[in-house]
């Protein structure tokens, strides 16, 4: 299974999503995390601590893909429309993260427009959802559902444990924070949905 995490806007949890979906899939089989972001954020994350997956630069990914049951690609932020459509053809599924703010949703709609007619299989993942009493998550979900956008039922809450995980270079479930397991639970639910969607 080859999954790409992509979109036209940075700062919406793309690398965090790629890292944690790769860690989730690694519990089910050998998983390769391909770092396609020029900032090499996933590589830096792994170097600072150590992830339970192999992390490689996109330029050498073909050499390492053999022997892995799953491949997760962390793509560059703001790919061109041509790159996005080519990516959609080369993977089994696209995960499109977005935070529930207006600028991110606007960029998401531009991403969806670029994918129109491509035949891409994808779902949108709401990330960085603020806690109650904010209703940003519910309002964004209602807006996207009304527009007929395919969404993951699960979403990922904004949690201090994620920046801590990036700083330590580990998956969020290894962070010494009482809320870290809740944060991991969000991605585990997304991972379960992803498996059902791709494997049927």
Residue pairs with C-beta under 8 A, 6 or more apart in sequence:
1 25
1 69
1 70
1 71
1 92
1 93
1 198
1 199
2 70
2 71
2 73
2 90
2 91
2 92
2 93
3 21
3 25
3 70
3 71
3 72
3 73
3 91
3 92
3 93
3 94
3 95
3 194
3 198
4 72
4 73
4 75
4 87
4 91
4 93
4 94
4 95
5 14
5 15
5 17
5 18
5 21
5 72
5 73
5 74
5 75
5 94
5 95
5 96
5 97
6 14
6 73
6 75
6 79
6 84
6 87
6 94
6 95
6 96
6 111
7 14
7 77
7 96
7 97
7 98
7 107
7 108
7 111
8 77
8 78
8 79
8 84
8 107
8 108
8 110
8 111
8 114
9 77
9 78
9 98
9 103
9 104
9 107
9 108
10 77
10 78
11 77
11 99
11 104
12 97
12 98
12 99
12 104
12 127
12 128
13 97
13 99
13 127
13 128
13 156
13 162
14 37
14 74
14 75
14 77
14 97
15 37
15 41
15 42
15 45
15 74
15 166
16 127
16 156
16 162
16 165
16 166
17 95
17 97
17 125
17 127
17 156
17 187
17 190
18 33
18 42
18 72
18 73
18 74
19 33
19 42
19 45
19 51
19 74
19 171
20 171
20 172
20 184
20 187
20 191
21 72
21 95
21 187
21 190
21 191
21 194
22 31
22 32
22 33
22 51
22 53
22 70
22 72
23 31
23 51
23 52
23 53
23 171
23 173
23 187
24 187
24 188
24 190
24 191
25 31
25 53
25 69
25 70
25 72
25 191
26 52
26 53
26 70
28 69
28 70
28 195
29 68
29 69
29 70
30 54
30 67
30 68
30 69
30 70
31 53
31 54
31 68
31 69
31 70
31 71
31 72
32 53
32 54
32 56
32 61
32 64
32 65
32 68
32 70
32 71
32 72
33 42
33 46
33 51
33 53
33 54
33 55
33 56
33 72
33 74
34 56
34 57
34 58
34 61
34 71
34 72
34 73
34 74
35 41
35 42
35 43
35 55
35 56
35 57
35 58
35 74
36 58
36 73
36 74
36 75
36 76
37 74
37 75
37 76
37 77
38 76
40 57
41 74
42 55
42 74
43 55
43 57
44 169
45 51
45 55
45 166
45 169
46 55
46 169
47 169
48 166
48 167
48 168
48 169
49 168
49 169
49 170
49 174
50 169
50 170
51 169
51 170
51 171
52 171
53 72
54 64
54 68
56 64
58 73
61 71
61 73
65 71
73 87
73 91
75 87
76 83
79 87
81 114
84 111
84 114
84 115
85 114
85 115
85 118
85 120
87 94
88 94
88 115
88 118
88 119
88 120
88 122
89 118
89 119
89 120
92 121
92 198
93 121
93 122
93 123
93 194
93 197
93 198
94 115
94 120
94 121
94 122
94 123
95 122
95 123
95 125
95 190
95 194
96 108
96 111
96 112
96 122
96 123
96 124
96 125
97 124
97 125
97 126
97 127
97 156
98 104
98 105
98 107
98 108
98 124
98 125
98 126
98 127
98 140
99 126
99 127
99 128
99 129
100 126
100 128
100 129
100 130
100 136
100 137
100 139
100 140
100 141
101 136
105 140
105 143
105 144
108 124
109 147
112 124
112 149
115 122
121 197
121 198
122 150
123 150
123 151
123 152
123 193
123 194
123 197
124 144
124 149
124 150
124 151
124 152
125 151
125 152
125 154
125 155
125 156
125 190
126 137
126 140
126 141
126 151
126 152
126 155
126 156
127 155
127 156
128 156
128 158
129 136
129 137
129 155
129 156
129 157
129 158
130 136
130 137
130 157
130 158
131 157
131 158
137 155
141 151
141 155
144 151
145 151
152 190
152 193
152 194
153 189
153 193
154 186
154 189
154 190
154 193
155 186
156 183
156 186
156 187
156 190
157 182
157 183
157 186
159 172
159 179
159 180
159 182
159 183
160 177
160 179
161 172
161 175
161 177
161 179
161 180
161 183
162 172
162 183
164 172
164 175
164 177
164 180
165 171
165 172
165 174
165 175
165 180
168 174
168 175
171 184
172 180
172 183
172 184
172 187
173 180
173 181
173 183
173 184
174 180
